[in-house]
Amino acid sequence: MAKLNSNYRKLGAGYLFPEINRRVAAFQKKNPQVRIYRLGIGNTTEPLPPSVIAGLRAGVDLLASPDTYSGYGDEQGEPDLREALALLYRQRGVSLNPDEIFISDGAKPDSGNIQSIFGTDNLVAFQDPAYPVYVDSNVIAGRSGTYNNASGSYAGFIYMKCREKNGFIPEPPAEKADLVYLCSPNNPTGAVAGHKELQKFVDYALKNRAVIIFDAAYAEFITDPALPRSIYEVEGAFECAIEINSFSKSAGFTGVRLGWAVVPKALVVEDSEPGEVNRYWLRRQTTFFNGASNIAQRGGLAALSPEGQQQCRAVIDYYMENARLIREGLQKIGLTIYGGVNAPFLWLKTPKSLSSWEFFDKLLNETQVVGTPGSGFGPAGEGYFRLSAFGRRAAIVEAVGQITANLR
Ligand SMILES: *Cc1c(COP(=O)(O)O)cnc(C)c1O
């Protein structure tokens, strides 16, 4: 008889977004005339800039003629796109070989799949709160014990608490973890790790022969030039870190789908030789993945051109202006807000020690604004609330106005 992967049964009910939708639908049913304002979704809203559209169109046109048509491409990604990414890193002082870069259909698939090249007996550490795919993919792979409803955490995992007192950047764990997931700039807290903070993790990883899986999906939102936009800006990271990134948030490719992973040849783990981890990821990708869309890759190349970078920058600036409006608007009424300066997420401390869900209901009832309860990202998110700067300006201004006028 066929058997399911019983690890799926361990997953704590992934109920965050369904529960938000349920509460909003119930509110809307009771108040059918009332408008709802959304400040909760991490989805891009602005159209792609002209140079990127031109790149995508050119990609389509190539498919129209037998002379330029292409079918399956290089499974690791188009060489010119990998070259362009290597150049982007080089401009930031990071020297990578294009065969250390793997083009993919996004950072979420990569951050979910990367664990599959590591043994199931690895001890894994996560930031708490965190983007859910890191934890869930490791539960499904069988690296956790059972889920504890009371604590909101899994047995067998290490949780690195991101709290107000550590600026939401944790210290490396006291235990010897084997895999360590870090996301900076962070979703959901909007915190960004500095060189010194990342250096501590790199030193920890080198000492323990651990691997850091570094999600840099929001790197382009960093405005402070002193902050690292890649973990490879930190000494020693080539020997211990994999970096995952995406065109989704920086170039509006959430629906187009394009990302990349960097697996350095210098990266070594227990019993491995230099280059072996890179070969494992190549083997994994060539077995399970047939390459990113050739059209999307033309679009990605256009986004990396000087003109494309400049135009994508303008879209990022637009979202960061949204972030500023949310921050300053809510600070004016006395709310405590973190993030939103070098990241498109704002991390609001709930007033009067309300729980994340209590604040969700209060905000919905009094202002009709919908955000995301921090507790949905992990137990240490309790008492916090995530607001997103992705949205149309008019909608953001209205939502902030609703809160400042009506929140009691
Ligand atoms: C949005 C997001 C991604 C991007 O995922 P894609 O699959 O490339 O769209 C990756 N990591 C984090 C933390 C995100 O918030």
PDBQT file of the ligand as one rigid body, heavy atoms in Angstrom, charges set to zero:
ROOT
HETATM    1  C1  LIG A 501       9.732  37.075  -1.421  1.00  0.00    +0.000 C 
HETATM    2  C2  LIG A 501      10.831  36.327  -0.790  1.00  0.00    +0.000 A 
HETATM    3  C3  LIG A 501      11.635  35.492  -1.542  1.00  0.00    +0.000 A 
HETATM    4  C4  LIG A 501      11.481  35.468  -3.032  1.00  0.00    +0.000 C 
HETATM    5  O1  LIG A 501      10.967  34.322  -3.508  1.00  0.00    +0.000 OA
HETATM    6  P1  LIG A 501      10.800  34.083  -5.053  1.00  0.00    +0.000 P 
HETATM    7  O2  LIG A 501      10.504  32.624  -5.095  1.00  0.00    +0.000 OA
HETATM    8  O3  LIG A 501      12.075  34.426  -5.739  1.00  0.00    +0.000 OA
HETATM    9  O4  LIG A 501       9.660  34.923  -5.545  1.00  0.00    +0.000 OA
HETATM   10  C5  LIG A 501      12.671  34.819  -0.928  1.00  0.00    +0.000 A 
HETATM   11  N1  LIG A 501      12.901  34.970   0.389  1.00  0.00    +0.000 NA
HETATM   12  C6  LIG A 501      12.168  35.780   1.131  1.00  0.00    +0.000 A 
HETATM   13  C7  LIG A 501      12.511  35.964   2.554  1.00  0.00    +0.000 C 
HETATM   14  C8  LIG A 501      11.097  36.476   0.582  1.00  0.00    +0.000 A 
HETATM   15  O5  LIG A 501      10.359  37.279   1.340  1.00  0.00    +0.000 OA
ENDROOT
TORSDOF 0
